[in-house]
Amino acid sequence: MRITVAAVGRAKAGPERALWEDYVKRLTWPVTLKEVEAKGNPPPAERMAREGALLLAALPQGATAVVLDGRGQALSSAALAGRLGKWRESVRELAFLIGGADGHGADVLARADVLLSLGPMTWPHLLARAMLAEQLYRAQSILTGHPYHRA
């Protein structure tokens, strides 16, 4: 299984990027980050539509799309590991989509195979990347019986 993370915005050097890179290096699944950016400063609805088109264009063909959205399902780490374990057996391409400051537009939400929430709080989008990478590593640890995760 290959994983793509398509995210709005470009991460500059800093602690959020370093944290992302640290967890991604630990993963045995290949992970590709595709950063997209809509130019200009259009109204929010137009910006979401532009960002959405860029995110959807970054999806690998036939990928299972997991859209990170506050309205999505909040899973425990063990439940996410269970899902990833099933996907590992049945999916070649898995993609996580992280929207911009205004969230996702209707086109991205309609394309989602799964809506996933990192919880009810609002998180900075660069930190959401790091949190996702940590949860992927934690899920991998659960699936392999590594002691990183303590239930």
Steps between C-alpha positions, in 0.01 A plus 500: 500500500626844407383807688464850358432798721364789294498819702424865439796727572876471490686405816811705562784381720385494860381275781178387328688392188773333706239305697330389176832387355598315818185286505496440124859369518383238751229362272550188293216607270623733226354848557496784248409855597339710228465863601257714302438872511233716340647832396340835576256594771152416370189487720484190723256301283712554190820421693351171626395409146850574364670314781261211458577470130872494579456238772291278273758536222768380746313175570661192348272323256264261677608612849282453802448858618501575872403863550597660830202707609357604835165349402659161443516195720743518793673164535713370782858418407417129519198543272710695248760222513224249428386698197857537374553127546198427280605760243852356497348174374254649251620843381800589285470878537377678812478879508439736790378850408562796730321821405583862551388747763142505368467122487389285208257585225211287383701327222759365744236390750308325221815311392582382853487128562544577870463821701744491791519746788805565717256615768263788563773760554632715217864421417751696292526322166876452526452341841224277360758353262729412790210357699397286204857374454520412870171311482619309193815402690294406806269287283800328344635434849168350610485278192855371551475458878764766568477643856473867383123496557383436852129434516 
